[in-house]
Amino acid sequence: MQASLSVELAQLPAIERLQLAQDLIASVTSEQEGFVANDAHRHAAQERMAYHVAHPDEPTLTLSQIRTSLGLS
């Protein structure tokens, strides 16, 4: 991304940046419908699960809490 575009985007109001981010994520998600995990993806998922199992008391957030913090609920 060009630096000037990055500066321009940073100057948008927060709600517009959030909408832009959601639109970008939706566009990527729609392209990923046929996504097939490769060995690296599976390995990363296994590492994350192992970390979670090893640290069960570490605080986590629910999807509802994340949405609330983003003002989406």
Buried (B, 14 or more C-beta within 10 A) or exposed (E): EEEEEEEEEEEEEEEEEBEEEEEEEEEEEEEEEEEEEEEEEEEEEEEEEEEEEEEEEEEEEEEEEEEEEEEEE
